[in-house]
């Protein structure tokens, strides 16, 4: 049995997930059950970070993945972000890295610089 805390909503339900049948108990809504199963079968995360900016009013621009990526790719994505340097102007929503690490997910800017 795996014990998790659901992060889908602010309630933070304490879930117990059977690791063989993926039956979830402790959830107060269907989203919690889906989260519990997904967390054991194919966990994903949204990455938020910053990248360097040249010629801007600030030296770093906040970025995030446009969707969730496989948890196992987190370190690869962070490594790719360390290599990026943007040149101002940067607009919110600009694609910083398309299809980051072959995940099918883009990294986008979350602030105008």
DSSP file (Angstrom, degrees, kcal/mol; ACC not computed):
  #  RESIDUE AA STRUCTURE BP1 BP2  ACC     N-H-->O    O-->H-N    N-H-->O    O-->H-N    TCO  KAPPA ALPHA  PHI   PSI    X-CA   Y-CA   Z-CA
    1    1 A X              0   0    0      0, 0.0     2,-0.4     0, 0.0    17,-0.2   0.000 360.0 360.0 360.0 132.6    0.0    0.0    0.0
    2    2 A X  E     -A   17   0A   0     15,-3.1    15,-3.0     2,-0.0     2,-0.5  -0.865 360.0-147.7-104.1 138.5    1.2    3.4   -0.9
    3    3 A X  E     +A   16   0A   0     -2,-0.4     2,-0.3    13,-0.2    13,-0.2  -0.921  26.5 165.4-108.0 128.1    0.3    6.5    1.1
    4    4 A X  E     -A   15   0A   0     11,-2.3    11,-2.9    -2,-0.5     2,-0.5  -0.901  35.0-132.2-134.2 160.6   -0.1    9.8   -0.7
    5    5 A X  E     -A   14   0A   0     -2,-0.3     9,-0.2     9,-0.2     8,-0.1  -0.988  34.4-123.0-113.2 123.5   -1.5   13.2   -0.2
    6    6 A X        -     0   0    0      7,-2.9     6,-0.1    -2,-0.5     3,-0.1  -0.405  24.3-173.6 -67.5 136.3   -3.7   14.4   -3.1
    7    7 A X        +     0   0    0      5,-0.1    -1,-0.1    -2,-0.1     3,-0.0   0.210  59.2  98.1-113.7  12.4   -2.5   17.7   -4.6
    8    8 A X  S    S+     0   0    0      1,-0.0     2,-0.3    23,-0.0    -1,-0.1   0.873  95.6   8.1 -71.4 -37.0   -5.4   18.1   -7.1
    9    9 A X  S >  S-     0   0    0     -3,-0.1     3,-1.0     4,-0.0     4,-0.1  -0.850  87.6 -94.5-136.5 173.3   -7.3   20.5   -4.8
   10   10 A X  T 3  S+     0   0    0     -2,-0.3    -2,-0.0     1,-0.2    -3,-0.0   0.614 106.4  81.4 -68.1 -11.4   -6.7   22.3   -1.5
   11   11 A X  T 3  S-     0   0    0      1,-0.1    -1,-0.2     2,-0.0    -4,-0.1   0.870  79.6-153.3 -63.3 -36.1   -8.3   19.6    0.6
   12   12 A X    <   -     0   0    0     -3,-1.0    -5,-0.1     1,-0.1    -2,-0.1   0.943  13.3-155.7  63.7  50.2   -5.2   17.5    0.5
   13   13 A X        -     0   0    0     -8,-0.1    -7,-2.9    -4,-0.1     2,-0.8  -0.268  15.1-122.9 -58.7 140.0   -7.0   14.1    1.0
   14   14 A X  E     -A    5   0A   0     12,-0.3     2,-0.3    -9,-0.2    -9,-0.2  -0.790  37.0-164.1 -87.0 112.9   -4.8   11.4    2.5
   15   15 A X  E     -A    4   0A   0    -11,-2.9   -11,-2.3    -2,-0.8     2,-0.4  -0.712  18.9-160.7-102.6 148.0   -4.9    8.5    0.0
   16   16 A X  E     -AB   3  25A   0      9,-2.4     9,-2.3    -2,-0.3     2,-0.5  -0.999  15.2-167.1-122.3 126.2   -4.0    4.9    0.3
   17   17 A X  E     -AB   2  24A   0    -15,-3.0   -15,-3.1    -2,-0.4     2,-0.5  -0.960  21.0-131.2-121.1 125.2   -3.4    3.2   -3.0
   18   18 A X     >  -     0   0    0      5,-2.5     4,-2.2    -2,-0.5     5,-0.2  -0.622  17.6-147.3 -70.9 122.2   -3.1   -0.6   -3.4
   19   19 A X  T  4 S+     0   0    0     -2,-0.5    -1,-0.1     1,-0.2    -2,-0.0   0.543  92.0  41.3 -75.4  -6.6    0.1   -1.1   -5.5
   20   20 A X  T  4 S+     0   0    0      3,-0.1    -1,-0.2     0, 0.0    -2,-0.0   0.783 129.5  23.0-105.5 -39.7   -1.2   -4.1   -7.3
   21   21 A X  T  4 S-     0   0    0      2,-0.1    -2,-0.2     0, 0.0     3,-0.1   0.585  92.1-134.4-101.2 -12.4   -4.8   -3.2   -8.1
   22   22 A X     <  +     0   0    0     -4,-2.2     2,-0.3     1,-0.2    -3,-0.1   0.734  45.1 162.1  60.8  25.9   -4.4    0.6   -7.9
   23   23 A X        -     0   0    0     -5,-0.2    -5,-2.5    13,-0.1     2,-0.4  -0.622  26.2-149.7 -73.9 132.7   -7.6    0.8   -5.9
   24   24 A X  E     +B   17   0A   0     -2,-0.3     2,-0.3    -7,-0.2    -7,-0.2  -0.894  17.6 179.1-111.0 132.7   -7.7    4.2   -4.1
   25   25 A X  E     +B   16   0A   0     -9,-2.3    -9,-2.4    -2,-0.4     3,-0.1  -0.951  59.6  45.0-127.6 152.7   -9.3    4.9   -0.7
   26   26 A X  S    S+     0   0    0      1,-0.4   -12,-0.3    -2,-0.3     2,-0.2   0.311  75.5 129.7 101.2  -6.9   -9.4    8.2    1.2
   27   27 A X        -     0   0    0    -11,-0.1    -1,-0.4     1,-0.1     3,-0.1  -0.570  46.3-158.3 -82.2 144.6  -10.3   10.4   -1.7
   28   28 A X  S    S+     0   0    0     -2,-0.2     2,-0.3    -3,-0.1    -1,-0.1   0.444  77.2  25.0 -97.9  -2.7  -13.3   12.8   -1.4
   29   29 A X  S >> S-     0   0    0      1,-0.1     4,-1.1     0, 0.0     3,-0.8  -0.970  85.7-102.9-152.8 165.1  -13.8   13.1   -5.1
   30   30 A X  H 3> S+     0   0    0     -2,-0.3     4,-2.1     1,-0.2     5,-0.2   0.791 115.8  64.6 -62.5 -27.6  -13.1   11.2   -8.4
   31   31 A X  H 3> S+     0   0    0      1,-0.2     4,-2.5     2,-0.2    -1,-0.2   0.869  98.9  53.9 -64.7 -34.8  -10.2   13.5   -9.2
   32   32 A X  H <> S+     0   0    0     -3,-0.8     4,-2.5     2,-0.2    -1,-0.2   0.891 107.3  50.0 -65.3 -39.4   -8.4   12.1   -6.1
   33   33 A X  H  X S+     0   0    0     -4,-1.1     4,-2.1     2,-0.2    -2,-0.2   0.916 111.9  47.8 -64.6 -42.7   -8.8    8.6   -7.3
   34   34 A X  H  X S+     0   0    0     -4,-2.1     4,-2.5     1,-0.2    -2,-0.2   0.905 112.1  50.1 -64.9 -41.2   -7.5    9.5  -10.7
   35   35 A X  H  X S+     0   0    0     -4,-2.5     4,-2.8     2,-0.2    -2,-0.2   0.936 109.4  51.0 -62.1 -46.9   -4.5   11.3   -9.1
   36   36 A X  H  X S+     0   0    0     -4,-2.5     4,-1.0     1,-0.2    -2,-0.2   0.909 113.7  43.9 -59.0 -44.8   -3.7    8.3   -6.8
   37   37 A X  H >X S+     0   0    0     -4,-2.1     4,-2.1     1,-0.2     3,-0.5   0.933 115.3  48.1 -66.3 -45.9   -3.7    5.8   -9.7
   38   38 A X  H 3X S+     0   0    0     -4,-2.5     4,-2.6     1,-0.2    -2,-0.2   0.866 105.1  59.5 -64.3 -36.3   -1.7    8.1  -12.0
   39   39 A X  H 3< S+     0   0    0     -4,-2.8     4,-0.4     1,-0.2    -1,-0.2   0.812 113.6  37.5 -64.6 -28.9    0.9    8.9   -9.4
   40   40 A X  H << S+     0   0    0     -4,-1.0    -1,-0.2    -3,-0.5    -2,-0.2   0.782 124.5  37.8 -91.1 -29.2    1.7    5.2   -9.1
   41   41 A X  H  < S-     0   0    0     -4,-2.1    -3,-0.2     1,-0.2    -2,-0.2   0.874 138.9  -6.0 -92.7 -40.1    1.5    4.3  -12.8
   42   42 A X  S  < S-     0   0    0     -4,-2.6    -1,-0.2    -5,-0.2    -2,-0.1  -0.482  73.6-159.5-156.1  77.1    2.9    7.3  -14.6
   43   43 A X        -     0   0    0     -4,-0.4    28,-2.5    -3,-0.1    29,-0.3  -0.302  12.8-174.0 -65.0 142.1    3.7   10.2  -12.3
   44   44 A X  E     -C   70   0B   0     26,-0.3     2,-0.3    27,-0.1    26,-0.2  -0.904   7.4-166.7-132.4 161.0    4.0   13.7  -13.9
   45   45 A X  E     -C   69   0B   0     24,-2.4    24,-3.1    -2,-0.3     2,-0.5  -0.994  22.1-129.2-146.2 148.9    5.0   17.1  -12.8
   46   46 A X        -     0   0    0     -2,-0.3     2,-0.5    22,-0.3    22,-0.1  -0.883  31.8-142.4 -93.6 130.7    4.8   20.7  -14.1
   47   47 A X        -     0   0    0     -2,-0.5    18,-2.1    20,-0.4     2,-0.4  -0.813  18.3-175.2 -98.0 131.7    8.3   22.3  -13.9
   48   48 A X  E     +D   64   0C   0     -2,-0.5     2,-0.2    16,-0.2    16,-0.2  -0.989  25.3 125.4-122.3 137.4    8.7   26.0  -12.9
   49   49 A X  E     -D   63   0C   0     14,-2.4    14,-2.7    -2,-0.4     2,-0.3  -0.806  48.0-100.3-160.4-161.7   12.1   27.6  -12.9
   50   50 A X  E     -D   62   0C   0     12,-0.3     2,-0.3    -2,-0.2    12,-0.2  -0.956  21.0-157.4-136.6 158.1   14.0   30.6  -14.3
   51   51 A X  E     -D   61   0C   0     10,-1.9    10,-2.8    -2,-0.3    34,-0.1  -0.927  32.9 -90.4-131.0 159.2   16.3   31.2  -17.3
   52   52 A X  E     -De  60  85C   0     32,-1.1    34,-2.8    -2,-0.3     2,-0.4  -0.318  37.0-160.4 -66.8 148.9   19.0   33.8  -18.0
   53   53 A X  E     - e   0  86C   0      6,-2.1     2,-0.4    32,-0.2     3,-0.3  -1.000   2.6-155.5-132.9 133.7   18.0   37.0  -19.8
   54   54 A X  E    S+ e   0  87C   0     32,-2.8    34,-2.7    -2,-0.4     3,-0.1  -0.845  76.4   9.5-104.7 146.1   20.3   39.4  -21.6
   55   55 A X  S    S+     0   0    0     -2,-0.4     2,-0.2     1,-0.2    -1,-0.2   0.745  99.4 123.2  63.0  27.7   19.5   43.1  -22.2
   56   56 A X  S    S-     0   0    0     -3,-0.3    -1,-0.2     2,-0.3    -3,-0.1  -0.636  77.8-111.2-111.7 172.2   16.4   43.0  -20.0
   57   57 A X  S    S+     0   0    0     56,-0.7     2,-0.3    -2,-0.2    -1,-0.1   0.626 108.8  36.7 -78.0 -12.7   15.3   45.0  -16.9
   58   58 A X  S    S-     0   0    0     55,-0.2    -2,-0.3    -4,-0.1     3,-0.0  -0.937  78.2-134.6-131.7 159.0   15.8   41.8  -14.9
   59   59 A X  S    S+     0   0    0     -2,-0.3    -6,-2.1     1,-0.1     2,-0.3   0.559  86.6  44.4 -94.0  -7.8   18.5   39.1  -15.3
   60   60 A X  E     -D   52   0C   0     -8,-0.2     2,-0.5    25,-0.0    -8,-0.2  -0.992  65.3-153.0-136.8 145.2   16.2   36.0  -15.0
   61   61 A X  E     -D   51   0C   0    -10,-2.8   -10,-1.9    -2,-0.3     2,-0.2  -0.965  22.7-123.4-116.9 129.3   12.9   35.2  -16.6
   62   62 A X  E     +D   50   0C   0     -2,-0.5    48,-2.8   -12,-0.2    49,-0.4  -0.484  37.1 176.3 -70.2 141.4   10.4   32.8  -14.9
   63   63 A X  E     -DF  49 109C   0    -14,-2.7   -14,-2.4    46,-0.3     2,-0.3  -0.906  11.6-175.4-138.0 164.2    9.3   29.9  -17.0
   64   64 A X  E     -DF  48 108C   0     44,-2.0    44,-3.0    -2,-0.3     2,-0.2  -0.981  36.0 -95.6-154.4 160.7    7.2   26.8  -16.7
   65   65 A X  E     - F   0 107C   0    -18,-2.1    42,-0.2    -2,-0.3     4,-0.0  -0.592  32.0-131.3 -74.9 144.1    6.3   23.7  -18.7
   66   66 A X  S    S+     0   0    0     40,-3.1     2,-0.3    -2,-0.2    -1,-0.1   0.661  86.7   1.7 -72.2 -15.4    3.0   24.3  -20.5
   67   67 A X  S    S-     0   0    0     39,-0.3   -20,-0.4   -22,-0.1     2,-0.2  -0.887  99.5 -61.9-153.9-177.3    1.8   20.9  -19.2
   68   68 A X        -     0   0    0     -2,-0.3     2,-0.3   -22,-0.1   -22,-0.3  -0.532  45.5-159.7 -78.4 141.1    2.9   18.1  -17.1
   69   69 A X  E     -C   45   0B   0    -24,-3.1   -24,-2.4    -2,-0.2     5,-0.1  -0.797  37.0 -79.9-113.4 159.4    6.0   16.1  -18.1
   70   70 A X  E >   -C   44   0B   0     -2,-0.3     3,-2.2   -26,-0.2   -26,-0.3  -0.372  39.4-127.6 -58.2 135.4    7.0   12.6  -17.0
   71   71 A X  G >  S+     0   0    0    -28,-2.5     3,-1.5     1,-0.3     4,-0.3   0.823 107.0  63.4 -56.0 -34.4    8.6   12.8  -13.5
   72   72 A X  G 3  S+     0   0    0    -29,-0.3    -1,-0.3     1,-0.3     4,-0.2   0.631  98.4  55.9 -66.8 -13.9   11.6   10.8  -14.8
   73   73 A X  G <> S+     0   0    0     -3,-2.2     4,-2.5     1,-0.1    -1,-0.3   0.413  76.7 100.5 -96.8   0.5   12.4   13.7  -17.2
   74   74 A X  H <> S+     0   0    0     -3,-1.5     4,-2.4    -4,-0.3     5,-0.2   0.907  83.6  44.8 -55.6 -48.4   12.6   16.4  -14.5
   75   75 A X  H  > S+     0   0    0     -4,-0.3     4,-2.1     1,-0.2    -1,-0.2   0.858 112.2  52.8 -68.2 -34.1   16.4   16.5  -14.3
   76   76 A X  H  > S+     0   0    0     -4,-0.2     4,-2.1     2,-0.2    -1,-0.2   0.913 110.5  47.9 -64.4 -42.3   16.8   16.4  -18.1
   77   77 A X  H  X S+     0   0    0     -4,-2.5     4,-2.3     2,-0.2    -2,-0.2   0.921 111.2  50.0 -64.9 -44.2   14.4   19.4  -18.4
   78   78 A X  H  X S+     0   0    0     -4,-2.4     4,-1.7    -5,-0.2    -1,-0.2   0.885 109.9  51.6 -62.5 -37.6   16.3   21.3  -15.6
   79   79 A X  H  X S+     0   0    0     -4,-2.1     4,-0.7     1,-0.2    -1,-0.2   0.909 109.8  49.4 -63.8 -42.3   19.6   20.6  -17.4
   80   80 A X  H >< S+     0   0    0     -4,-2.1     3,-0.8     1,-0.2     4,-0.3   0.888 108.7  53.3 -63.7 -39.5   18.1   22.0  -20.7
   81   81 A X  H >< S+     0   0    0     -4,-2.3     3,-1.4     1,-0.2    -1,-0.2   0.847 100.2  61.1 -66.0 -33.9   16.9   25.1  -18.9
   82   82 A X  H 3< S+     0   0    0     -4,-1.7    -1,-0.2     1,-0.3    -2,-0.2   0.762 102.3  53.5 -63.1 -24.1   20.4   25.8  -17.5
   83   83 A X  T << S+     0   0    0     -3,-0.8     2,-0.3    -4,-0.7    -1,-0.3   0.519  89.7 100.2 -88.2  -6.1   21.6   26.1  -21.1
   84   84 A X    <   +     0   0    0     -3,-1.4   -32,-1.1    -4,-0.3     2,-0.4  -0.648  42.0 176.5 -89.8 134.9   19.0   28.7  -22.1
   85   85 A X  E     -e   52   0C   0     -2,-0.3   -32,-0.2   -34,-0.1     2,-0.2  -0.964  14.6-158.3-132.1 118.7   19.8   32.4  -22.4
   86   86 A X  E     -e   53   0C   0    -34,-2.8   -32,-2.8    -2,-0.4     2,-0.5  -0.564   9.1-138.5 -90.5 157.6   17.0   34.7  -23.7
   87   87 A X  E     -e   54   0C   0    -34,-0.2   -32,-0.2    -2,-0.2    26,-0.1  -0.983  41.8 -82.9-117.0 126.9   17.4   38.1  -25.2
   88   88 A X  S    S+     0   0    0    -34,-2.7     2,-0.1    -2,-0.5    24,-0.0  -0.353  99.6  67.5 -63.8 144.6   14.9   40.8  -24.2
   89   89 A X        +     0   0    0     -2,-0.0     2,-0.4     0, 0.0    -2,-0.2   0.359  64.6 166.7 -86.4 144.8   12.2   41.5  -25.2
   90   90 A X        -     0   0    0     -2,-0.1    23,-2.5    -4,-0.1     2,-0.3  -0.983  18.6-153.8-122.6 135.3   10.4   38.4  -23.9
   91   91 A X    >   -     0   0    0     -2,-0.4     3,-2.4    21,-0.2    18,-0.3  -0.830  30.9 -93.3-110.4 148.7    6.6   38.2  -23.8
   92   92 A X  T 3  S+     0   0    0     -2,-0.3    18,-0.2     1,-0.3     3,-0.1  -0.360 115.0  24.8 -54.5 131.5    4.4   36.0  -21.5
   93   93 A X  T 3  S+     0   0    0     16,-2.8    -1,-0.3     1,-0.3    17,-0.1   0.258  83.9 143.9  93.6 -11.6    3.6   32.8  -23.4
   94   94 A X    <   -     0   0    0     -3,-2.4    15,-2.3     1,-0.1     2,-0.6  -0.358  58.2-113.6 -58.5 138.9    6.7   32.9  -25.6
   95   95 A X  E     +G  108   0C   0     13,-0.2    13,-0.3     1,-0.2     3,-0.2  -0.667  35.5 178.5 -78.4 120.8    8.0   29.4  -26.2
   96   96 A X  E    S+     0   0C   0     11,-3.2     2,-0.4    -2,-0.6    12,-0.2   0.866  77.1   8.6 -89.6 -44.9   11.4   29.1  -24.6
   97   97 A X  E >  S-G  107   0C   0     10,-1.4    10,-2.5   -13,-0.0     3,-0.6  -0.928  77.2-145.3-137.5 112.1   12.1   25.5  -25.5
   98   98 A X  T 3  S-     0   0    0     -2,-0.4     4,-0.2     1,-0.2     3,-0.2  -0.544  81.7  -2.0 -74.5 143.3    9.7   23.7  -27.9
   99   99 A X  T >  S-     0   0    0     -2,-0.2     3,-1.9     1,-0.2    -1,-0.2   0.895  90.5-143.5  46.3  54.5    9.1   20.0  -27.2
  100  100 A X  G X  S-     0   0    0      5,-2.2     3,-1.6    -3,-0.6     5,-0.4  -0.241  72.1 -13.0 -56.6 126.0   11.5   20.0  -24.2
  101  101 A X  G 3  S-     0   0    0      1,-0.3    -1,-0.3    -3,-0.2    -2,-0.1   0.801 121.8 -67.4  51.9  35.9   13.4   16.7  -24.0
  102  102 A X  G <  S+     0   0    0     -3,-1.9    -1,-0.3    -4,-0.2    -2,-0.2   0.819 103.2 127.7  57.2  35.5   11.0   15.1  -26.5
  103  103 A X  S <  S-     0   0    0     -3,-1.6    -2,-0.1     2,-0.3     3,-0.1   0.597  75.9-120.6 -91.7 -13.4    8.1   15.2  -24.1
  104  104 A X  S    S+     0   0    0      1,-0.3     2,-0.4    -4,-0.1    -5,-0.1   0.494  80.6 112.3  82.7   3.8    5.7   16.9  -26.5
  105  105 A X        -     0   0    0     -5,-0.4    -5,-2.2    -7,-0.1    -2,-0.3  -0.916  59.3-140.9-115.2 135.6    5.5   19.8  -24.0
  106  106 A X        -     0   0    0     -2,-0.4   -40,-3.1    -7,-0.2     2,-0.5  -0.609  10.7-132.0 -89.5 152.5    6.8   23.3  -24.5
  107  107 A X  E     -FG  65  97C   0    -10,-2.5   -11,-3.2   -42,-0.2   -10,-1.4  -0.921  32.9-168.2 -98.7 130.6    8.5   25.5  -21.9
  108  108 A X  E     -FG  64  95C   0    -44,-3.0   -44,-2.0    -2,-0.5     2,-0.2  -0.850  23.9-109.1-122.5 155.4    7.0   29.0  -21.9
  109  109 A X  E     -F   63   0C   0    -15,-2.3   -16,-2.8   -18,-0.3   -46,-0.3  -0.568  20.7-166.1 -77.3 144.3    7.9   32.4  -20.4
  110  110 A X        +     0   0    0    -48,-2.8     2,-0.3    -2,-0.2   -18,-0.2   0.188  67.6  45.8-118.3  15.4    5.6   33.5  -17.6
  111  111 A X  S    S-     0   0    0    -49,-0.4     2,-0.4   -20,-0.2    -1,-0.1  -0.984  79.8-114.6-153.3 146.2    6.7   37.2  -17.4
  112  112 A X              0   0    0     -2,-0.3   -21,-0.2     1,-0.1   -24,-0.0  -0.665 360.0 360.0 -76.9 133.8    7.3   40.0  -19.8
  113  113 A X              0   0    0    -23,-2.5   -56,-0.7    -2,-0.4   -55,-0.2   0.301 360.0 360.0-131.3 360.0   11.0   41.1  -19.8
